[in-house]
Protein backbone atom coordinates (compact mmCIF):
# COMPACT_ATOMS: atom_id res chain seq x y z
CA UNK A 1 0.00 0.00 0.00
CA UNK A 2 1.42 3.38 -0.99
CA UNK A 3 1.71 6.35 1.38
CA UNK A 4 -1.03 8.24 -0.50
CA UNK A 5 -3.55 5.43 -0.15
CA UNK A 6 -2.74 5.12 3.57
CA UNK A 7 -3.25 8.85 4.05
CA UNK A 8 -6.61 8.76 2.25
CA UNK A 9 -7.82 5.83 4.36
CA UNK A 10 -7.01 7.78 7.53
CA UNK A 11 -8.80 10.92 6.32
CA UNK A 12 -12.00 9.10 5.40
CA UNK A 13 -12.96 8.09 9.00
CA UNK A 14 -11.97 11.57 10.21
CA UNK A 15 -14.27 13.25 7.69
CA UNK A 16 -17.09 10.87 8.57
CA UNK A 17 -16.68 11.62 12.25
CA UNK A 18 -16.71 15.40 11.62
CA UNK A 19 -19.89 15.05 9.56
CA UNK A 20 -21.53 13.04 12.33
CA UNK A 21 -20.60 15.61 14.97
CA UNK A 22 -21.90 18.45 12.78
CA UNK A 23 -25.17 16.60 12.19
CA UNK A 24 -25.63 15.97 15.91
CA UNK A 25 -24.96 19.61 16.71
CA UNK A 26 -27.52 20.69 14.12
CA UNK A 27 -30.08 18.28 15.57
CA UNK A 28 -29.50 19.60 19.10
CA UNK A 29 -29.94 23.21 17.92
CA UNK A 30 -33.15 22.31 16.07
CA UNK A 31 -34.52 20.55 19.16
CA UNK A 32 -33.65 23.52 21.38
CA UNK A 33 -35.37 25.96 19.02
CA UNK A 34 -38.45 23.74 18.86
CA UNK A 35 -38.50 23.41 22.64
CA UNK A 36 -38.30 27.18 23.08
CA UNK A 37 -41.38 27.68 20.88
CA UNK A 38 -43.23 24.85 22.61
CA UNK A 39 -42.38 26.30 26.02
CA UNK A 40 -44.43 29.47 25.40
CA UNK A 41 -47.86 27.82 24.98
CA UNK A 42 -46.99 25.31 27.72
CA UNK A 43 -46.09 28.15 30.10
CA UNK A 44 -49.33 29.98 29.25
CA UNK A 45 -51.35 26.80 29.82
CA UNK A 46 -49.56 26.16 33.11
CA UNK A 47 -50.25 29.71 34.32
CA UNK A 48 -53.94 29.54 33.36
CA UNK A 49 -54.34 26.16 35.04
CA UNK A 50 -52.55 26.93 38.30
CA UNK A 51 -52.87 30.70 38.64
CA UNK A 52 -49.06 30.92 38.68
CA UNK A 53 -47.57 34.41 38.39
CA UNK A 54 -50.94 36.03 39.07
CA UNK A 55 -52.66 34.61 35.99
CA UNK A 56 -56.43 34.71 36.45
CA UNK A 57 -58.80 31.84 35.68
CA UNK A 58 -61.67 31.56 33.19
CA UNK A 59 -65.12 30.54 34.46
CA UNK A 60 -68.29 29.68 32.55
CA UNK A 61 -70.79 30.61 35.25
CA UNK A 62 -71.24 31.94 38.76
CA UNK A 63 -70.01 29.81 41.68
CA UNK A 64 -72.53 27.20 42.77
CA UNK A 65 -71.96 28.04 46.43
CA UNK A 66 -72.97 31.69 46.00
CA UNK A 67 -71.45 34.65 47.81
CA UNK A 68 -70.18 34.49 51.38
CA UNK A 69 -70.20 37.11 54.13
CA UNK A 70 -66.51 37.98 53.87
CA UNK A 71 -65.77 40.99 51.68
CA UNK A 72 -62.69 41.99 49.74
CA UNK A 73 -61.55 45.14 47.92
CA UNK A 74 -60.58 44.92 44.25
CA UNK A 75 -58.44 47.65 42.72
CA UNK A 76 -58.21 48.23 38.97
CA UNK A 77 -55.00 49.22 37.21
CA UNK A 78 -54.51 50.16 33.53
CA UNK A 79 -51.45 50.62 31.34
CA UNK A 80 -50.69 51.09 27.64
CA UNK A 81 -47.41 49.95 26.10
CA UNK A 82 -45.43 52.19 23.78
CA UNK A 83 -46.55 52.29 20.17
CA UNK A 84 -50.27 52.11 20.91
CA UNK A 85 -51.97 55.55 20.88
CA UNK A 86 -54.77 54.62 23.26
CA UNK A 87 -56.16 56.14 26.42
CA UNK A 88 -57.13 53.32 28.76
CA UNK A 89 -58.56 53.66 32.25
CA UNK A 90 -61.02 51.99 34.65
CA UNK A 91 -64.31 53.73 35.40
CA UNK A 92 -63.81 52.86 39.07
CA UNK A 93 -60.44 52.60 40.75
CA UNK A 94 -61.60 50.34 43.59
CA UNK A 95 -64.70 48.51 44.77
CA UNK A 96 -65.56 46.32 47.74
CA UNK A 97 -67.54 43.15 47.05
CA UNK A 98 -68.59 39.97 48.85
CA UNK A 99 -66.38 37.03 47.93
CA UNK A 100 -68.26 34.86 45.42
CA UNK A 101 -70.46 37.67 44.07
CA UNK A 102 -70.44 38.02 40.29
CA UNK A 103 -69.51 41.62 39.47
CA UNK A 104 -69.28 43.65 36.26
CA UNK A 105 -66.93 46.60 35.94
CA UNK A 106 -65.95 48.69 32.91
CA UNK A 107 -62.76 50.02 31.43
CA UNK A 108 -62.88 52.91 28.93
CA UNK A 109 -60.62 52.82 25.87
CA UNK A 110 -60.12 55.64 23.36
CA UNK A 111 -58.11 55.44 20.16
CA UNK A 112 -56.42 58.85 20.10
CA UNK A 113 -54.92 58.43 16.63
CA UNK A 114 -56.26 59.15 13.14
CA UNK A 115 -55.84 55.54 12.03
CA UNK A 116 -57.32 52.18 12.89
CA UNK A 117 -55.23 50.37 15.50
CA UNK A 118 -55.39 47.00 17.22
CA UNK A 119 -54.29 46.00 20.70
CA UNK A 120 -54.26 42.93 22.92
CA UNK A 121 -54.44 43.14 26.70
CA UNK A 122 -52.21 41.16 29.01
CA UNK A 123 -53.31 40.82 32.61
CA UNK A 124 -52.53 39.53 36.08
CA UNK A 125 -53.58 40.01 39.66
CA UNK A 126 -51.65 40.83 42.80
CA UNK A 127 -50.78 39.31 45.14
CA UNK A 128 -49.63 36.71 42.61
CA UNK A 129 -50.81 33.85 44.81
CA UNK A 130 -54.50 34.74 44.37
CA UNK A 131 -54.55 34.19 40.61
CA UNK A 132 -56.07 30.74 41.09
CA UNK A 133 -59.06 32.30 42.89
CA UNK A 134 -59.79 35.20 40.55
CA UNK A 135 -62.36 33.93 38.05
CA UNK A 136 -63.31 35.82 34.87
CA UNK A 137 -66.56 35.00 33.09
CA UNK A 138 -66.15 37.65 30.41
CA UNK A 139 -63.26 39.93 29.53
CA UNK A 140 -62.07 42.12 26.66
CA UNK A 141 -58.64 40.59 27.22
CA UNK A 142 -59.76 37.28 25.69
CA UNK A 143 -59.49 38.68 22.13
CA UNK A 144 -57.74 41.36 20.08
CA UNK A 145 -59.44 44.75 20.11
CA UNK A 146 -59.56 46.84 16.92
CA UNK A 147 -60.44 50.52 17.29
CA UNK A 148 -61.43 52.95 14.53
CA UNK A 149 -59.83 56.43 14.47
CA UNK A 150 -61.06 58.44 17.45
CA UNK A 151 -63.30 55.61 18.65
CA UNK A 152 -64.22 55.39 22.33
CA UNK A 153 -65.46 52.14 23.80
CA UNK A 154 -66.53 50.75 27.18
CA UNK A 155 -65.12 47.29 27.76
CA UNK A 156 -66.64 45.08 30.48
CA UNK A 157 -65.00 42.61 32.80
CA UNK A 158 -67.28 40.10 34.54
CA UNK A 159 -65.61 38.30 37.43
CA UNK A 160 -65.85 36.88 40.92
CA UNK A 161 -63.44 35.82 43.63
CA UNK A 162 -63.77 32.09 44.26
CA UNK A 163 -65.27 31.41 47.72
CA UNK A 164 -62.74 28.60 48.18
CA UNK A 165 -60.18 31.30 48.95
CA UNK A 166 -61.71 31.34 52.44
CA UNK A 167 -60.37 27.81 52.96
CA UNK A 168 -56.82 28.89 52.10
CA UNK A 169 -55.51 30.08 55.44
CA UNK A 170 -52.50 31.72 53.81
CA UNK A 171 -54.98 34.35 52.59
CA UNK A 172 -56.78 34.88 55.91
CA UNK A 173 -55.39 38.42 56.17
CA UNK A 174 -55.93 39.28 52.51
CA UNK A 175 -58.01 42.45 52.18
CA UNK A 176 -57.22 43.74 48.68
CA UNK A 177 -56.66 42.29 45.21
CA UNK A 178 -55.31 44.37 42.33
CA UNK A 179 -56.38 43.51 38.78
CA UNK A 180 -53.93 44.95 36.28
CA UNK A 181 -54.13 45.23 32.49
CA UNK A 182 -51.60 46.36 29.92
CA UNK A 183 -52.59 46.86 26.28
CA UNK A 184 -49.90 46.03 23.72
CA UNK A 185 -49.99 46.93 20.00
CA UNK A 186 -50.76 44.13 17.56
CA UNK A 187 -48.73 44.65 14.38
CA UNK A 188 -50.49 42.02 12.28
CA UNK A 189 -54.06 41.70 13.61
CA UNK A 190 -56.34 38.90 12.51
CA UNK A 191 -58.73 40.06 9.75
CA UNK A 192 -62.00 41.27 11.25
CA UNK A 193 -64.48 44.11 10.70
CA UNK A 194 -64.06 47.21 12.83
CA UNK A 195 -66.76 47.34 15.49
CA UNK A 196 -69.34 50.09 15.16
CA UNK A 197 -69.94 52.71 17.80
CA UNK A 198 -72.91 50.69 19.07
CA UNK A 199 -70.50 48.16 20.53
CA UNK A 200 -69.83 50.28 23.59
CA UNK A 201 -73.44 50.32 24.81
CA UNK A 202 -73.97 48.55 28.06
CA UNK A 203 -76.20 45.53 28.07
CA UNK A 204 -76.56 45.17 31.80
CA UNK A 205 -74.46 43.62 34.55
CA UNK A 206 -74.43 40.00 35.45
N, C-alpha and C positions, 0 to 999 in steps of 0.2 A: 504494500500500500504506500503510495507516495505521500509526501508531506502535505500537499494541497488537499488530497482527499481526506486525510486525517483532520486537517483544520476545518474543512466543511462539515464533517460529521460531528465535531464538537460544537460548532455554531448552531447547527440545527436544533438540538435540544434547548440551547440557551434562548433562541428566538421563540420557540414554542412556549417556554416558561414565561418569558416576558409578555407574550400575547395573552396567556392565561391570567397573569396578574392584572394586566390592563383590563381584561374583560370582567374580572371579579370586582375591581375598583369601580368600573362603570355600573355594574349591577348594584353595588352597595349605595352609590350616589342616587341611582334611580329609586331604590327602595326608600332612602331617606327623604327624597323629595315627595314621593307618594305618601309617606307617613305624615309629613308635615301638613299636606293638604287634608288628609283624613283626620288629623288631630283637631282641626277647627270645628267641623260639624260634631265630632265626638265630644269636644269640650262644651259646645253649646248645649248638646243634649244632656250632658252630665249636669250642667248648671241648672237647666230647666227642671230636671228630675229631682235634684237634691236641694235646690235653693242656694247652692254654693255661690260665694262672691256676691250675695245680695240679689241674685236673679229671682224674680217673682214667678209665681206659678199661674197656670191657665185653668180656669174652672168653667164648667158648662152650666152651672146653676147655683142657686143659693145653698148654703149649708143645711143639711137635713135637721141639724140640732137647733137651728135658729140662733138668735142673739142671746148673749149672756149679760149679766149685770155689770161686769167689769167694763170700763171704758178706756179708750186709748186715743191719744192725739196723733193725727197724721198731718205732716207738713209736706208741702208741694214745692219742688225746686224745678227750674227750667233753665236750659242753656242752649246756645246755638253755636255750632262749630264754624270756624272760618270758611269763607267761600259760599255761605248760604245767606242771602240777604233777607232773612226773616226776623220778625219780632215775635217772640214766643213767651207767654207768661200764663200762670194759673189765675183763674178768676178769684180764688180764695187761697191765701197763703197757708192756712192751717184750719183744721176742723177737729172736733172731738166727737167720737162715735162709739156706740157699744160694740164690743168685739162680736163678730158674727153677723152684724147688720150689713146688708147690701147697700152700697152708697154710690151715687153718681156725682162726679165733679167734672168741671170743664176747664180746658186750657184754650186760650185764644191765640191763633196764629195769623200773622199778616205777612204776605209777600210784599216787601217794600221795593222790589225792583220792577222794571218795565218789561220783564220777560217772564215766561213760564219757567218755573223751577220745581225741582223734586227733591224731597228729603226723606230720610228714614230715621226714626227715633230709636236710640238705645236707652236702656233704663236699668235701674237697680234700686234697692232700698237699703237704708241704713237704720240700725246696725245690720251688718251683713248677715248675721245669724238668723234674722227673721224672714229671709227670703222664702223659706219653705212654707211660711204661714200667710204670706201676702198673696191672695188669690184674685186674679183679674178675670172677669167675665167678658168684658169688652174693652178694647183699647185701640187708639189710633196707631200705636206702636207696632201692631201686628202686620201692617202693610206699608208700602211706600205712599207718600202723600205728595200729590202734584197740585201746585197752586198757580192759578192764572195771574197775570200782572196786576198788582194792587189788591188781590183778593184777600178777604178776611174771613176766617172760618173758626167756629167753635168746635172743639174736638173733645168728645166725652171719654171718660174713664170710669168703668163700672167695676167695683171691687168690693172685697170684704176681707177682714182679718180672720183667719181660721180659728174657731173657738178652741181647737186642740192646743193652741199656744198656752192656754191656762194650765195645761198639764205639764208643761215644760218649765220646771222650777228655776232653770237658769234665766228665765225671762220674768220672774216674779216681780222684779223692780222696774220692768220696762214700762215707761209712760208715753214715749213718743217714737213714732216711726217716720222717717223721711223718704218720700218717693221722689226720685230724681230722674229727669229726662234730659237727653241731649240730642238735638237734631243734627244730623250730618248730611252734607250734600250727596245726591246720587248722580253720578256723571252719566250713566247710561241707564235711565229708568226703563222699566218694562212698558211696552206700548199700552196705553190706556187713554180713554177720553178724559179731558179736564172736567172736573166736577163743576156743576153750575152753582150759582150763589145760593140756590135753595138748600144746598147740602149742609149749611150751617144752622138750619132751624132745629130747635130742640123738639124732640118727640117724647119728652117725659122722662122721668127718672125711674129706675127699677127699684 
